[in-house]
């Protein structure tokens, strides 16, 4: 088995509403071979990965997957289960997976993941395991698992970040990971807030730098009469000894700039101990300070938004003797606690045997191999940091008001909205002015000790931080997602236009580009994942309106978590035969994802006149807004009071909301319908109106929006744009499928009494049948046809699509006049030369700008010619 292709879906996708990875694999001749027919395969597999015994595999009984193996199941299915089982073994809670045949020997495997890099490496291991079992070659499974643990530890969310993100998710705020570090954005657009571990977006960089400098921190705190340990910076050995003598033993050595207790050596009682400690750390740390050692308990006070929200007593790691085991054995047993992990992935951290641990044991006149008496207790380190194995007990309810006020003053002195203050005192319930000192202040405090204390109440510091960031009103920007086959772009533009006129900064993605507050920041087909992400990360955006096309959904899934409103304009036959979408049912499954990814209190806009749109209603759980051109539509007659209805009645746009009927405006007041002649634009107006009603936009504002959106405006570029070129009507439209052609041409037929010329073509990735149908439609509507091709052939040979269109038009009408001019600019020039005043030319274009240039040049030439003729006559 080998991997052919990998696709990573970072959000909701066509396979699942969970994050998934798709592997395309080649079974290399084993597609028809069940594992029971491969000697010792099943036995060795289950022995290697016993976690597979817990998989029920769709069978409602224990060891369902084992039963499948015995009956005979295939390698792609087995690979899916191996990937999930290994992730579970690593402590990752994932369960979803499936495998399907693409063609002989080629399958795809889809599986849920949380940590991308880890999951990809797990997939590689699963493939290697299958190949090793087939070929009966050894594989170092345990070693590979350890390697996976290293990857996971580098990728897993730290407890501080996780607590903040978990609460954000709880209140409906999505999370976007930024890069490969510890940066995450909570929320979208203008409501987006970037955090780094426990550093908030409001935390001053200067304040963080000050807190990192332990000497400067002490100096500033001392000026505010806050008790700190006496000390100074070490310049050299002579200075070190002099300062120690002046301060008085015992003393502490530590880096001026450090964290997690690294390099801190406590309770140095003599000159010899001091010199030994200095030699150990002087080459590791550039700047070292010496302080007076204060005996007492180690407390951490967490301040958020200048309020004390949590207090912990930190205890160094220790073991208690049982009269049988050595200290070494007791440490191993301590580390077997399931609550202890390698780093910060669990509530506690394992105690690593290092020089500091050996020294701590030695100072208590013990050795690693010594057996402790029953009940005898020794500490394994001098410091109590959780990152080196310490424990924490919640003391939030014990701290006295004087110490609370002191900690608030410390945070304000350093201008830190979030900080962890380390206090040495025997009793945190007694004011520390004569009972302790402030040891240091951390600008990015670890929250693990407060979230999961060894004893006492858990404190949800993540909640406090999110509430501070959002001023106790967590909120996100509204998202409107638009999908469908035809009308997506116009509907998207109409919604954006209306919201922009209301004063909102709208971020819009569309097939013509990305727009922020009407400014185009990227030109092109921007209807996919990355384009949407660009809008969601833009700090100016107050509302996101995202055209979401089939291709982007299939390729990468949705960039957003949940929309407030989703619009499905219609689902028509288009793009079939591409990306494994071979039927209308497949296409409906893709489009329905946009309707499924909507908030519980949100709305999905559905075309009640469209058969396939109605077929996905069972997939949609949110409330609906139905739009229809037919006031006798069955859905409208059987209306549900929880849903909204927008429809056309006697040329009026009617809204029924909460069983109340409103008349919005007459369709003739809406410019882009051309007095009701453009049926497809009436549908687009109804779709946009439905979305705006669902967003609770005032009806007067909706009317103002749709009645000021002009057909030939810059905002409606490429959608039934009409031009008069020396008396010839030229219509440019981006129709690219049969429904699009019929919608445009049926409208043109109503408008024109003279000849209609057609310049026709479709993208090369459409089915042969679709190209022939375009030919048939063209033969029905046009008096003269010029067949052209897109410059981007999309895998076709030059002339191939044009020939198929010609086949269709000849089949429909063998006497129809036509010619083939592959270049659409040349085709337009030819048509303009053939046309007379009053004739109409319809161009279904690939690129609009070159055609506009042709129109401008010909119109300009004619103006100059007339001017020259007039001057000659005069």
C-alpha positions, 0 to 999 in steps of 0.5 A, spaced: 500 500 500 502 507 498 499 514 499 498 517 492 495 524 495 493 527 501 488 532 502 487 536 509 481 539 511 482 544 516 474 545 517 467 542 516 468 538 509 464 534 504 465 528 509 464 530 516 463 536 520 469 535 523 476 536 521 478 530 516 484 528 512 483 524 506 488 519 503 488 517 496 492 510 496 494 505 491 493 497 494 498 495 489 494 489 487 491 487 494 484 490 493 480 484 492 484 480 498 481 480 505 486 480 511 484 473 513 487 471 507 494 474 508 498 469 513 498 471 520 496 478 518 490 479 523 493 476 529 499 480 529 495 486 527 491 486 534 497 483 538 501 490 536 495 494 536 490 492 542 486 498 542 483 495 535 479 491 540 475 497 542 472 499 535 465 496 534 465 498 527 458 499 526 456 493 529 453 494 536 457 489 540 464 489 543 470 487 539 465 489 532 472 490 528 475 484 530 469 480 528 470 484 521 477 482 521 475 474 522 469 475 517 474 478 512 475 485 511 479 489 506 486 493 507 483 500 506 478 499 511 483 496 516 488 502 515 482 507 517 481 503 523 489 503 525 489 511 524 484 512 529 486 507 534 493 510 534 491 517 535 487 514 541 493 511 544 496 518 544 490 520 547 487 524 542 479 523 542 477 522 534 472 517 532 470 518 525 473 515 519 471 511 512 474 508 506 471 508 499 473 505 492 475 510 487 477 505 482 480 498 481 486 498 487 485 505 488 481 507 495 480 514 499 481 513 506 478 519 510 479 520 518 478 525 523 484 529 526 485 534 531 493 535 530 495 535 523 502 533 523 501 528 528 495 525 524 499 525 518 505 521 521 500 516 524 497 515 517 504 514 514 505 509 520 499 505 519 501 504 511 508 502 514 504 497 519 500 494 513 506 493 509 510 490 514 505 485 516 504 483 509 511 482 507 513 479 514 518 484 516 519 487 522 517 494 524 519 498 530 512 500 533 514 502 540 520 507 537 515 510 532 510 511 537 515 515 541 517 519 535 509 520 534 509 523 542 514 528 540 511 530 534 504 531 538 508 534 544 510 540 540 503 541 536 498 540 542 495 546 545 498 548 551 493 548 557 493 556 558 491 557 551 487 551 551 483 553 557 482 560 553 480 557 546 475 552 550 471 557 553 471 561 547 468 555 543 463 554 549 460 561 548 460 560 540 467 564 538 471 560 533 478 559 533 483 560 527 491 558 528 496 562 526 502 559 523 506 554 527 507 557 533 502 559 539 498 564 536 491 563 535 485 568 533 479 568 537 473 570 533 473 573 526 474 580 522 473 586 527 471 582 533 478 578 532 482 577 538 489 574 537 492 571 543 499 568 545 499 563 550 496 567 556 498 573 553 492 578 551 491 582 545 491 588 550 498 586 553 503 591 552 509 589 549 513 594 553 510 591 560 512 584 558 519 586 556 519 589 563 516 583 567 522 579 563 527 583 566 527 581 574 531 586 576 527 592 573 521 589 575 524 589 583 526 596 582 519 598 580 516 594 585 520 597 590 519 604 588 511 602 590 513 600 597 512 593 595 516 588 599 521 584 594 527 580 596 534 584 596 539 583 591 543 585 585 546 583 578 552 579 579 558 582 575 564 577 576 566 572 582 569 577 586 562 581 586 558 575 587 561 573 594 561 581 596 554 581 594 552 574 598 556 577 604 552 583 604 545 580 603 547 575 608 546 567 607 542 563 605 541 566 598 538 565 591 542 565 584 537 566 578 537 568 571 535 576 570 531 573 564 528 566 565 522 562 565 519 556 568 524 556 574 530 554 569 537 556 572 534 558 579 538 555 585 535 556 592 537 556 599 545 557 598 547 557 605 555 557 604 560 560 600 562 553 597 555 552 595 554 559 592 561 558 588 558 551 585 552 554 583 555 560 580 559 555 576 553 551 573 549 556 571 554 562 568 555 559 562 548 557 560 545 564 562 548 571 560 545 575 566 545 572 573 542 576 579 543 574 586 537 575 592 536 574 599 533 567 600 526 567 604 524 561 607 516 560 606 511 557 602 511 558 594 504 562 592 502 564 585 497 569 584 493 570 578 491 577 576 486 578 570 483 585 568 486 587 575 482 582 579 485 576 583 482 570 579 486 565 582 491 563 587 495 556 588 500 554 593 505 550 589 509 544 592 516 541 590 515 534 587 516 529 593 516 522 595 514 518 601 517 512 603 514 505 604 519 501 607 521 497 601 522 501 595 528 505 593 528 513 592 529 511 584 523 506 584 519 511 588 520 516 583 518 511 577 512 510 581 510 517 582 511 518 574 506 512 573 501 517 575 496 518 569 495 525 571 503 526 569 505 527 562 512 529 559 511 536 558 504 540 559 499 536 556 497 533 562 495 536 569 502 534 572 509 533 569 513 527 570 519 528 575 525 528 570 532 525 573 537 530 573 543 533 576 538 538 580 534 532 583 540 528 585 543 534 588 536 535 592 536 528 594 544 529 596 542 535 601 537 531 605 543 526 606 540 521 601 541 517 595 537 514 589 538 507 591 536 508 598 530 505 601 526 510 605 522 508 611 515 508 611 512 515 612 519 518 611 518 524 606 523 527 601 523 533 596 526 532 589 527 539 587 528 546 591 523 549 586 515 548 586 514 549 578 509 545 575 514 544 569 519 540 573 514 536 577 511 540 582 504 540 584 499 545 586 493 546 591 488 551 590 488 557 595 483 562 592 479 563 597 484 563 603 488 570 600 486 576 604 484 583 602 490 586 603 494 581 599 489 582 593 490 589 593 497 588 593 497 584 587 492 589 584 497 594 585 503 590 582 499 589 576 498 596 575 505 598 576 507 594 571 501 595 566 500 588 565 492 586 564 494 579 565 500 576 570 502 571 575 505 574 581 510 569 585 509 570 593 514 567 598 510 567 605 508 562 610 501 564 610 497 568 604 491 569 609 496 574 612 498 581 609 505 579 607 508 586 608 512 583 614 511 576 613 514 575 606 516 578 599 514 578 592 519 574 588 517 575 581 512 577 576 510 573 570 507 576 564 505 570 560 503 566 567 501 558 566 494 557 568 495 549 569 495 550 576 489 553 577 485 549 572 487 542 574 490 543 582 492 537 585 487 539 591 481 544 591 477 547 586 478 548 579 478 556 577 476 557 570 481 563 568 480 562 561 473 564 562 476 570 565 481 572 560 476 571 554 471 576 558 476 581 559 478 581 552 471 582 550 469 587 555 464 581 558 460 581 552 463 575 547 461 576 540 463 575 533 461 578 526 455 576 522 457 571 516 453 570 510 455 564 506 452 564 499 452 557 494 448 554 489 449 553 481 447 560 478 446 567 481 451 566 487 455 572 485 449 577 483 446 575 490 453 576 494 453 583 491 446 585 492 447 583 499 454 586 500 451 593 496 445 593 501 449 592 508 455 597 505 449 602 504 447 601 511 455 603 513 458 597 515 465 595 513 463 588 509 468 583 507 466 580 500 469 574 497 466 572 489 468 570 483 471 576 481 475 578 487 476 579 494 473 586 496 473 590 503 469 596 504 468 596 496 475 596 495 478 590 491 484 587 494 485 581 490 482 580 482 480 573 480 475 567 482 476 568 490 470 563 492 474 558 496 478 557 503 483 561 502 479 567 500 474 566 505 480 566 510 483 573 508 476 576 509 475 573 516 482 575 518 481 582 516 481 587 522 476 592 519 471 587 517 464 588 520 460 583 516 463 577 512 459 575 505 462 569 502 460 566 495 462 559 496 463 555 490 463 547 489 470 547 487 473 550 494 468 546 498 471 540 495 478 542 495 479 544 502 472 545 506 469 551 509 474 556 512 469 558 517 465 555 523 458 556 522 454 562 518 449 566 521 445 565 514 446 561 508 443 562 502 443 556 496 440 560 490 439 553 486 442 546 485 442 545 477 446 540 473 453 543 472 460 541 473 458 533 473 464 528 472 469 533 476 472 531 483 468 525 483 461 529 483 458 524 478 450 525 479 446 530 482 445 527 488 453 528 489 452 535 487 447 536 492 451 533 498 456 538 496 452 544 496 448 542 502 454 543 507 453 550 506 446 549 509 448 544 514 454 549 517 449 554 520 448 556 527 442 553 531 439 560 531 441 562 524 437 561 517 438 557 511 435 561 505 432 555 500 429 556 493 422 553 493 422 553 486 428 548 485 427 541 485 434 539 488 434 545 493 428 542 496 431 535 496 436 537 501 431 540 506 432 533 511 439 535 512 438 542 514 437 543 522 436 551 522 430 555 521 429 556 513 427 562 509 423 560 502 423 564 496 419 563 490 416 566 484 410 563 485 405 565 490 401 558 489 408 554 491 406 548 495 411 550 501 408 557 501 401 554 502 403 550 508 407 555 511 410 554 518 410 560 523 417 559 525 420 560 518 420 566 513 417 567 506 419 571 500 415 571 494 412 575 488 405 576 488 402 581 482 409 584 481 410 586 488 415 583 493 412 580 499 415 578 506 411 573 511 415 573 517 412 571 524 405 570 520 405 578 518 405 580 511 409 586 508 410 589 501 417 591 500 416 594 493 414 593 486 419 589 482 419 594 477 422 599 482 428 594 482 433 596 476 437 589 475 430 586 473 429 591 467 422 592 469 421 584 470 423 582 464 430 578 467 427 573 471 433 570 473 435 577 476 428 577 480 430 570 483 437 573 485 433 579 488 428 574 492 434 570 494 438 577 497 432 579 500 431 573 504 438 573 506 437 580 509 431 579 512 434 573 516 439 578 518 434 582 521 435 588 516 430 593 517 425 593 510 426 600 508 434 598 508 433 592 504 428 596 499 434 602 499 439 597 497 436 593 492 433 599 488 439 602 488 443 596 485 444 598 478 445 593 472 451 596 469 454 598 475 461 596 477 458 592 482 455 588 477 460 587 472 459 581 468 452 579 469 448 581 464 451 588 462 448 591 456 452 596 452 450 600 446 455 600 440 453 604 435 446 602 435 448 595 436 446 592 443 451 588 446 450 583 452 456 580 456 454 575 461 458 570 465 453 564 463 457 557 463 452 552 464 445 550 460 441 553 466 445 560 465 444 560 458 436 559 458 435 564 463 439 569 459 437 568 452 429 567 454 430 574 457 433 577 451 428 574 446 423 578 450 427 584 449 429 584 442 425 584 435 431 584 430 437 579 429 440 576 435 448 574 434 451 569 439 458 568 441 458 562 445 462 557 449 463 553 456 469 551 460 473 545 458 472 541 464 464 540 463 461 534 460 461 532 453 453 532 454 453 539 457 457 542 451 452 539 446 446 541 450 449 548 449 449 548 442 442 545 442 440 551 446 444 556 442 441 553 435 434 555 438 435 562 440 440 565 436 440 567 428 447 567 427 452 563 432 460 564 433 463 558 437 469 560 441 473 557 446 476 559 453 483 560 453 484 556 459 482 549 456 482 545 462 485 539 460 481 539 453 485 539 446 484 546 442 478 546 438 475 540 442 469 543 446 468 548 440 467 541 436 462 539 441 458 545 441 457 545 433 455 538 434 449 540 438 447 546 434 447 541 428 443 536 431 438 541 433 438 545 426 442 543 421 441 549 417 443 554 423 448 559 420 454 559 424 462 559 424 468 557 429 472 563 431 476 560 437 478 567 440 472 571 443 475 578 442 476 576 435 469 573 435 466 580 438 469 584 432 466 579 427 459 580 430 460 587 431 462 588 423 456 583 421 450 586 426 446 592 424 442 597 428 437 594 433 441 587 432 443 584 439 450 580 440 450 576 446 457 574 449 458 568 454 465 570 456 471 568 459 474 574 461 470 581 460 476 586 460 479 585 453 471 585 451 470 592 454 476 594 451 474 592 444 467 595 445 470 602 447 475 602 441 470 601 436 465 606 439 471 611 440 473 609 432 466 611 430 465 617 434 472 620 431 469 618 424 463 621 425 466 627 428 471 627 422 465 627 417 462 633 420 468 637 420 469 635 412 462 637 411 463 644 414 
